[in-house]
């Protein structure tokens, strides 16, 4: 029979009986002693442990939730329960104290926030703390990952819900999502969000509802931009996110609706930490690409961007007749646009050849002010368009990284990732010949390369049920929904009043 160590399980099937141990020998000796001695020993042992426990139990510390509430919420008079917004993330419901309550504490409970509507806020005083610092729950130090998204029409929202779902699925901490939308998109999204009552982490979703007329008027106040891209005026709003969201939102991630995450969004958020002191914009760049008709605007992709909104506000990214009338510093964009497009067309007063809409204008800014720009890894732009997902995808699960890099060599040649393997973290299904990427016929073709590589991922994320996102015990987390109606752009909201 083999020799076994003393750490082996006492119930090991390889041992005929339990091994002899010191504690077992002592137990045998005790069994042989008189009943009187056993009782004396038992009472002595109990007294040694019971008395300290009783003393500690009588000095009960105050509730952690109560302490947090005292620090963050002003004392409330006894009144029927009512909802009060605290930092936009939680509602604290206070109830009257009863005789059954402990005299030393005021009972406090935390309940999920019901949808509320907020006024448009553009506070330029600098006194409002950065969002993220005030939105965390008590004791939560982790900065929320913050998104700014654009969904206009129900069709756009039907793509965007897959993106939202993927954010919820993979987020490792609190998340704030600011959505610029119309009524149709808002209604479509809220029906899905209503199914999530216990997300794994706290989530704030805030809808901004500018009118189409207000967006068109803001473009006109700029003076010389226009677009012939299919996204139209709404697509140009990517250039004005910093003017729609309040100053409390300092930075954000923008992602097009025809994309979804397959990794933790915090990995993308952490890219902000790698920036230089002057960086304000980050997006993927493709120096290997060129197009004269597009004025090389395909050298970047505004499909996914990291935006320092505070810096873009300070730089006054986009011009406005309101800014020009008020005086002050000149806007950043006019000289950048003129350098790329030349003078506006005398007949229309608009720049020519902005074929790619907002991306054309972003390219003008990046080209004129490279100090403001940082390249974003292709890991976050695994695209179905010109680069065809870099010929990477599901399957060959044990393929070494160097072999994957060899497969992708031609796809990343002459780029910042030459010789490197792209590690997919965000999938972007653009350039498919349908309105909604998930309705493409190729997903039903077993011979289609894109379907072979990513069809399973698409079906998993579209089919994942919203109710499966309820992963926390009731009352511990909340999905908060807020709405800002009648949004005013910052150029008008911050302009001095004319007497």
C-alpha positions as CSV (number, residue, x, y, z in Angstrom):
1,X,0.0,0.0,0.0
2,X,1.4,3.4,-0.9
3,X,2.4,5.9,1.8
4,X,0.0,8.9,2.3
5,X,0.8,12.3,3.8
6,X,-1.0,13.5,6.9
7,X,-2.7,16.2,4.8
8,X,-4.6,13.5,2.9
9,X,-8.4,13.5,3.3
10,X,-9.6,11.5,6.3
11,X,-12.2,10.0,4.0
12,X,-9.7,9.0,1.3
13,X,-10.8,5.8,-0.5
14,X,-7.2,4.7,-0.5
15,X,-7.0,4.4,3.3
16,X,-8.4,1.5,5.3
17,X,-9.1,3.7,8.3
18,X,-8.6,7.3,9.5
19,X,-4.9,8.1,10.3
20,X,-3.8,8.5,13.9
21,X,-3.6,12.3,14.8
22,X,-2.9,14.2,18.1
23,X,-6.5,15.6,18.3
24,X,-8.0,12.1,17.9
25,X,-5.7,10.8,20.8
26,X,-6.8,13.6,23.1
27,X,-10.5,12.8,22.3
28,X,-10.0,9.2,23.4
29,X,-8.4,10.3,26.7
30,X,-11.4,12.7,27.4
31,X,-13.9,9.9,26.8
32,X,-12.2,7.9,29.6
33,X,-12.6,10.6,32.3
34,X,-15.6,11.0,34.7
35,X,-18.8,12.7,33.8
36,X,-18.3,15.4,36.5
37,X,-14.9,16.4,35.2
38,X,-16.3,16.5,31.7
39,X,-19.1,19.0,32.7
40,X,-16.6,21.2,34.6
41,X,-14.4,21.3,31.5
42,X,-17.3,22.1,29.2
43,X,-18.5,25.0,31.3
44,X,-15.0,26.5,31.4
45,X,-14.7,26.4,27.7
46,X,-18.1,27.9,27.1
47,X,-17.4,30.8,29.5
48,X,-14.1,31.6,27.7
49,X,-15.8,32.1,24.4
50,X,-19.3,33.3,25.3
51,X,-18.5,36.3,27.5
52,X,-16.4,38.2,24.9
53,X,-19.0,37.5,22.2
54,X,-21.7,38.9,24.5
55,X,-19.7,42.0,25.2
56,X,-19.0,42.7,21.5
57,X,-22.6,42.0,20.5
58,X,-23.9,44.6,23.0
59,X,-21.8,47.3,21.3
60,X,-23.4,47.2,17.9
61,X,-21.9,49.6,15.3
62,X,-24.2,51.8,13.2
63,X,-25.4,50.4,9.9
64,X,-23.0,51.0,7.0
65,X,-25.9,52.1,4.8
66,X,-27.0,54.5,7.5
67,X,-23.5,56.0,7.8
68,X,-23.3,56.5,4.0
69,X,-26.8,58.1,3.9
70,X,-25.8,60.5,6.8
71,X,-22.8,61.6,4.8
72,X,-24.5,62.1,1.5
73,X,-28.1,63.0,2.3
74,X,-29.4,65.9,4.4
75,X,-31.7,65.0,7.3
76,X,-35.3,64.6,6.2
77,X,-38.4,65.3,8.2
78,X,-40.7,62.5,9.0
79,X,-43.0,62.3,5.9
80,X,-44.4,59.8,3.5
81,X,-41.8,58.0,1.4
82,X,-40.8,60.1,-1.6
83,X,-38.0,59.9,-4.2
84,X,-35.1,62.3,-4.2
85,X,-32.4,62.2,-6.8
86,X,-28.9,61.9,-5.3
87,X,-26.2,62.3,-7.9
88,X,-28.5,60.9,-10.6
89,X,-27.7,57.3,-9.7
90,X,-29.8,56.4,-6.7
91,X,-33.0,57.5,-5.0
92,X,-32.9,57.4,-1.3
93,X,-36.4,56.7,0.2
94,X,-36.7,57.8,3.8
95,X,-39.6,56.5,5.9
96,X,-40.9,57.9,9.2
97,X,-39.3,56.3,12.3
98,X,-41.6,54.0,14.2
99,X,-41.5,52.5,17.7
100,X,-40.2,49.3,16.2
101,X,-37.1,51.2,15.0
102,X,-33.9,51.5,16.9
103,X,-33.8,54.9,18.7
104,X,-30.2,55.5,17.6
105,X,-30.8,55.1,13.9
106,X,-33.0,56.5,11.2
107,X,-33.9,53.6,8.9
108,X,-32.8,54.2,5.3
109,X,-33.5,52.0,2.3
110,X,-32.2,52.3,-1.3
111,X,-34.6,51.6,-4.2
112,X,-34.1,51.8,-7.9
113,X,-34.7,55.1,-9.5
114,X,-37.8,55.6,-11.5
115,X,-37.6,57.4,-14.9
116,X,-37.4,61.1,-14.4
117,X,-37.2,64.1,-16.6
118,X,-34.5,66.7,-16.1
119,X,-34.1,70.2,-17.3
120,X,-31.3,70.9,-19.9
121,X,-28.2,71.9,-17.9
122,X,-25.2,73.8,-19.2
123,X,-23.4,75.1,-16.2
124,X,-20.1,76.8,-17.2
125,X,-19.3,78.0,-13.6
126,X,-16.8,75.1,-13.1
127,X,-18.4,74.4,-9.7
128,X,-20.2,71.2,-10.7
129,X,-18.0,68.1,-9.8
130,X,-17.1,65.9,-12.7
131,X,-19.7,63.2,-13.4
132,X,-18.3,60.0,-12.1
133,X,-17.1,61.6,-9.0
134,X,-20.6,62.3,-7.8
135,X,-22.5,59.4,-9.4
136,X,-20.9,56.5,-7.6
137,X,-22.7,54.9,-4.7
138,X,-21.3,55.4,-1.2
139,X,-17.9,53.8,-0.9
140,X,-17.6,53.2,-4.6
141,X,-14.4,54.6,-5.9
142,X,-14.5,53.1,-9.4
143,X,-15.0,55.7,-12.1
144,X,-18.0,54.9,-14.3
145,X,-17.3,54.1,-17.9
146,X,-19.2,56.8,-19.8
147,X,-20.7,56.5,-23.3
148,X,-22.2,59.1,-25.6
149,X,-24.3,57.4,-28.3
150,X,-26.4,58.6,-31.2
151,X,-29.6,56.8,-32.1
152,X,-32.2,58.5,-34.3
153,X,-35.2,56.5,-35.5
154,X,-36.5,53.1,-34.4
155,X,-34.3,51.4,-37.0
156,X,-31.2,53.0,-35.5
157,X,-32.4,52.0,-32.0
158,X,-33.0,48.4,-33.1
159,X,-29.2,48.2,-33.9
160,X,-28.3,50.2,-30.8
161,X,-30.0,47.8,-28.4
162,X,-27.5,45.1,-29.3
163,X,-24.7,47.5,-28.5
164,X,-26.3,48.5,-25.2
165,X,-26.9,44.8,-24.3
166,X,-23.2,44.0,-25.0
167,X,-22.1,46.9,-22.7
168,X,-24.3,45.5,-19.9
169,X,-23.1,42.0,-20.5
170,X,-19.4,42.7,-20.2
171,X,-19.1,45.8,-18.0
172,X,-17.0,45.1,-14.9
173,X,-18.2,48.2,-13.0
174,X,-20.6,51.2,-13.0
175,X,-21.6,52.5,-16.4
176,X,-23.1,55.8,-17.6
177,X,-24.7,56.0,-21.1
178,X,-25.9,59.3,-22.6
179,X,-28.1,58.7,-25.7
180,X,-29.0,61.5,-28.1
181,X,-32.2,60.3,-29.7
182,X,-35.7,61.1,-31.0
183,X,-39.0,59.9,-29.6
184,X,-39.2,56.7,-31.7
185,X,-35.7,55.6,-30.6
186,X,-36.4,56.6,-27.0
187,X,-39.6,54.5,-26.8
188,X,-38.0,51.5,-28.5
189,X,-35.0,51.5,-26.1
190,X,-37.0,52.1,-22.9
191,X,-39.1,49.0,-23.6
192,X,-36.0,46.8,-23.5
193,X,-34.4,48.7,-20.6
194,X,-37.5,48.2,-18.5
195,X,-36.6,44.5,-18.4
196,X,-33.4,45.1,-16.5
197,X,-34.1,45.7,-12.8
198,X,-31.0,44.1,-11.2
199,X,-28.0,44.7,-13.4
200,X,-24.6,43.3,-12.3
201,X,-23.4,46.9,-11.7
202,X,-25.2,50.2,-11.4
203,X,-26.2,51.7,-14.8
204,X,-27.3,55.2,-15.6
205,X,-29.0,55.8,-19.0
206,X,-29.9,59.4,-19.8
207,X,-31.8,60.3,-22.9
208,X,-31.3,63.7,-24.6
209,X,-34.1,64.8,-26.9
210,X,-33.1,67.7,-29.2
211,X,-35.5,68.5,-31.9
212,X,-34.5,67.9,-35.5
213,X,-35.0,71.7,-36.1
214,X,-32.6,72.5,-33.2
215,X,-29.9,70.2,-34.8
216,X,-30.3,71.8,-38.2
217,X,-30.2,75.3,-36.7
218,X,-26.9,74.4,-34.9
219,X,-25.4,73.3,-38.1
220,X,-26.5,76.6,-39.7
221,X,-24.9,78.6,-36.9
222,X,-21.6,77.0,-37.7
223,X,-22.0,78.6,-41.1
224,X,-20.1,76.5,-43.7
225,X,-20.5,72.7,-42.9
226,X,-22.9,70.5,-44.8
227,X,-23.1,66.8,-45.7
228,X,-24.1,64.5,-48.5
229,X,-23.6,61.4,-46.4
230,X,-26.6,59.2,-45.8
231,X,-26.5,60.0,-42.1
232,X,-27.4,63.6,-42.9
233,X,-27.8,66.3,-40.2
234,X,-28.1,63.6,-37.5
235,X,-24.7,62.2,-38.4
236,X,-23.1,65.6,-38.0
237,X,-24.1,65.6,-34.3
238,X,-21.0,63.6,-33.6
239,X,-19.2,66.9,-33.9
240,X,-21.5,68.5,-31.3
241,X,-21.6,65.9,-28.5
242,X,-19.6,68.2,-26.2
243,X,-22.3,70.9,-26.7
244,X,-25.3,68.6,-26.1
245,X,-24.0,66.8,-22.9
246,X,-23.6,69.0,-19.8
247,X,-20.1,70.1,-18.5
248,X,-20.4,67.5,-15.7
249,X,-19.7,64.9,-18.4
250,X,-15.9,65.3,-19.0
251,X,-15.1,62.5,-21.3
252,X,-16.9,59.7,-23.2
253,X,-16.7,56.8,-25.6
254,X,-18.6,57.1,-28.8
255,X,-19.5,53.9,-30.8
256,X,-21.7,53.6,-33.9
257,X,-24.9,51.6,-33.6
258,X,-23.7,48.8,-36.0
259,X,-21.2,47.5,-33.5
260,X,-21.1,45.5,-30.3
261,X,-18.6,44.6,-27.6
262,X,-17.1,41.2,-27.0
263,X,-15.0,42.4,-24.1
264,X,-15.1,44.6,-21.1
265,X,-15.6,48.3,-22.1
266,X,-13.4,49.4,-19.3
267,X,-10.4,48.1,-21.3
268,X,-11.3,50.8,-23.8
269,X,-12.0,53.4,-21.1
270,X,-8.5,52.8,-19.7
271,X,-7.0,54.1,-23.0
272,X,-7.6,57.6,-21.7
273,X,-4.8,57.0,-19.2
274,X,-2.3,56.5,-22.0
275,X,-2.9,60.0,-23.5
276,X,-0.5,62.9,-23.6
277,X,-1.4,66.2,-21.9
278,X,-2.8,67.7,-25.2
279,X,-4.8,64.8,-26.5
280,X,-8.5,65.3,-27.0
281,X,-9.5,62.7,-29.6
282,X,-8.6,59.1,-30.3
283,X,-9.9,56.9,-33.1
284,X,-8.4,54.2,-35.4
285,X,-6.1,55.5,-38.2
286,X,-5.3,53.8,-41.5
287,X,-2.3,55.5,-43.1
288,X,-2.2,52.8,-45.7
289,X,-5.5,53.9,-47.2
290,X,-6.1,56.9,-49.5
291,X,-8.9,58.3,-51.6
292,X,-8.6,61.6,-53.5
293,X,-12.4,62.1,-53.9
294,X,-12.7,61.7,-50.1
295,X,-9.7,63.9,-49.5
296,X,-8.2,60.9,-47.6
297,X,-10.9,61.0,-44.9
298,X,-10.8,57.2,-45.0
299,X,-7.5,57.3,-43.2
300,X,-9.5,57.4,-39.9
301,X,-12.7,55.9,-38.7
302,X,-15.1,57.9,-36.5
303,X,-17.1,54.7,-35.9
304,X,-15.4,54.4,-32.4
305,X,-13.9,57.4,-30.7
306,X,-12.6,58.5,-27.3
307,X,-13.5,62.1,-26.7
308,X,-12.2,64.5,-24.0
309,X,-15.3,66.6,-24.0
310,X,-14.0,69.0,-21.5
311,X,-11.0,69.8,-23.7
312,X,-13.1,70.1,-26.8
313,X,-15.3,72.6,-25.0
314,X,-12.2,74.6,-23.9
315,X,-10.8,74.5,-27.4
316,X,-14.3,75.6,-28.8
317,X,-14.2,72.8,-31.4
318,X,-17.1,74.0,-33.6
319,X,-17.7,77.6,-34.6
320,X,-21.0,79.4,-34.1
321,X,-22.6,82.7,-35.0
322,X,-23.4,83.0,-31.3
323,X,-19.8,82.7,-30.4
324,X,-18.8,85.2,-33.1
325,X,-21.3,87.7,-31.8
326,X,-20.2,87.3,-28.2
327,X,-16.5,87.6,-29.1
328,X,-13.9,85.6,-27.2
329,X,-11.5,83.0,-28.5
330,X,-11.8,81.8,-32.1
331,X,-13.1,78.3,-32.7
332,X,-10.7,75.5,-33.6
333,X,-12.4,74.1,-36.6
334,X,-12.7,76.9,-39.3
335,X,-8.9,77.1,-40.1
336,X,-8.7,73.3,-40.0
337,X,-11.7,72.9,-42.4
338,X,-10.4,75.6,-44.8
339,X,-7.0,73.8,-44.9
340,X,-8.6,70.6,-46.1
341,X,-11.5,71.8,-48.2
342,X,-10.4,75.2,-49.3
343,X,-12.8,78.2,-49.2
344,X,-16.5,77.4,-49.1
345,X,-18.3,77.2,-52.4
346,X,-19.3,80.8,-53.3
347,X,-22.7,79.6,-54.6
348,X,-23.7,77.7,-51.4
349,X,-21.4,79.0,-48.8
350,X,-20.6,75.4,-47.8
351,X,-17.4,73.3,-47.9
352,X,-17.2,70.9,-50.8
353,X,-16.3,67.2,-50.9
354,X,-17.4,66.3,-47.4
355,X,-18.4,62.9,-48.7
356,X,-18.0,61.0,-45.4
357,X,-20.0,63.5,-43.3
358,X,-18.7,64.0,-39.8
359,X,-15.6,61.8,-40.5
360,X,-14.5,64.2,-43.2
361,X,-14.6,67.1,-40.7
362,X,-12.9,65.0,-38.0
363,X,-10.2,64.2,-40.5
364,X,-9.7,67.9,-41.2
365,X,-9.2,68.5,-37.4
366,X,-6.8,65.5,-37.0
367,X,-4.8,66.5,-40.1
368,X,-4.5,70.2,-39.0
369,X,-3.9,69.5,-35.3
370,X,-2.1,66.1,-34.9
371,X,-1.1,67.2,-31.3
372,X,-4.8,66.6,-30.3
373,X,-4.9,63.1,-31.8
374,X,-4.0,59.6,-30.5
375,X,-4.3,56.5,-32.6
376,X,-6.7,53.8,-31.3
377,X,-5.8,50.2,-31.6
378,X,-7.5,48.1,-34.3
379,X,-8.6,45.7,-31.5
380,X,-11.5,48.2,-31.1
381,X,-12.2,48.4,-34.8
382,X,-12.6,44.9,-36.1
383,X,-14.5,46.0,-39.2
384,X,-16.5,44.2,-41.9
385,X,-15.8,47.0,-44.4
386,X,-12.5,47.6,-46.3
387,X,-10.3,45.5,-43.9
388,X,-12.9,42.6,-43.7
389,X,-12.3,41.9,-40.0
390,X,-8.5,41.5,-40.6
391,X,-9.3,37.9,-41.6
392,X,-9.7,37.0,-37.9
393,X,-12.7,35.4,-36.2
394,X,-14.0,32.5,-34.2
395,X,-12.5,29.1,-34.8
396,X,-8.9,27.7,-34.6
397,X,-9.1,28.4,-30.9
398,X,-5.6,27.1,-30.2
399,X,-3.9,29.2,-32.9
400,X,-0.8,30.8,-31.5
401,X,-0.5,34.6,-31.6
402,X,2.5,34.6,-34.0
403,X,0.6,32.5,-36.4
404,X,-2.4,34.8,-36.3
405,X,-0.1,37.7,-36.9
406,X,1.3,36.0,-40.0
407,X,-2.2,35.4,-41.3
408,X,-3.0,39.1,-40.9
409,X,0.3,40.5,-42.3
410,X,-1.1,41.7,-45.5
411,X,-4.1,43.4,-43.7
412,X,-2.0,45.4,-41.3
413,X,1.0,46.1,-43.5
414,X,2.0,49.8,-43.5
415,X,-0.2,50.5,-40.4
416,X,0.7,51.1,-36.8
417,X,0.0,47.4,-36.2
418,X,2.3,45.9,-38.8
419,X,3.3,42.4,-37.8
420,X,0.9,42.3,-34.9
421,X,-2.1,40.1,-34.2
422,X,-5.3,42.0,-33.8
423,X,-7.2,40.9,-30.7
424,X,-10.9,41.5,-31.4
425,X,-12.7,43.5,-28.6
426,X,-15.4,45.4,-30.5
427,X,-17.0,44.1,-33.7
428,X,-18.1,46.7,-36.3
429,X,-20.5,45.4,-39.0
430,X,-20.4,48.3,-41.4
431,X,-20.6,48.4,-45.2
432,X,-23.1,45.6,-45.4
433,X,-25.8,46.3,-48.1
434,X,-28.8,46.4,-45.7
435,X,-30.3,49.0,-43.3
436,X,-29.7,46.8,-40.3
437,X,-26.6,44.7,-40.3
438,X,-28.2,41.7,-38.5
439,X,-30.7,41.4,-41.4
440,X,-28.0,40.7,-44.0
441,X,-28.7,37.6,-46.0
442,X,-25.0,36.5,-45.7
443,X,-25.7,35.4,-42.1
444,X,-27.7,32.6,-43.5
445,X,-25.0,31.4,-46.0
446,X,-22.8,28.7,-44.5
447,X,-20.2,29.4,-47.2
448,X,-20.0,33.2,-46.5
449,X,-16.6,34.0,-44.9
450,X,-17.9,36.7,-42.6
451,X,-20.6,34.4,-41.4
452,X,-18.0,31.6,-40.8
453,X,-15.9,34.0,-38.7
454,X,-18.5,36.0,-36.7
455,X,-22.0,34.6,-37.4
456,X,-22.0,32.7,-34.1
457,X,-21.1,35.8,-32.2
458,X,-23.8,37.8,-33.9
459,X,-26.5,35.2,-33.1
460,X,-25.4,34.9,-29.5
461,X,-25.5,38.7,-28.8
462,X,-28.8,39.3,-30.7
463,X,-30.4,36.3,-29.0
464,X,-29.1,36.9,-25.4
465,X,-32.2,37.7,-23.4
466,X,-32.5,41.1,-21.6
467,X,-33.8,39.4,-18.5
468,X,-30.6,37.4,-18.2
469,X,-28.9,40.7,-17.3
470,X,-30.6,40.6,-13.9
471,X,-27.7,39.2,-12.0
472,X,-27.7,41.0,-8.7
473,X,-29.8,40.5,-5.6
474,X,-32.8,42.9,-5.4
475,X,-32.0,46.3,-4.0
476,X,-28.2,46.1,-4.4
477,X,-28.0,47.7,-7.9
478,X,-30.2,49.8,-10.1
479,X,-30.7,50.8,-13.7
480,X,-31.5,54.5,-13.6
481,X,-33.3,56.2,-16.5
482,X,-33.4,59.9,-16.9
483,X,-34.6,62.2,-19.8
484,X,-33.5,65.7,-20.8
485,X,-36.1,67.3,-23.0
486,X,-35.8,70.4,-25.2
487,X,-32.0,70.3,-25.3
488,X,-30.2,73.6,-25.9
489,X,-26.8,73.5,-27.6
490,X,-24.0,75.1,-25.4
491,X,-23.3,77.8,-28.0
492,X,-26.7,79.3,-27.3
493,X,-27.1,78.3,-23.7
494,X,-23.8,79.9,-22.7
495,X,-24.1,83.0,-24.9
496,X,-24.6,86.3,-22.9
497,X,-28.2,87.6,-22.9
498,X,-28.8,90.4,-25.3
499,X,-30.6,93.4,-23.8
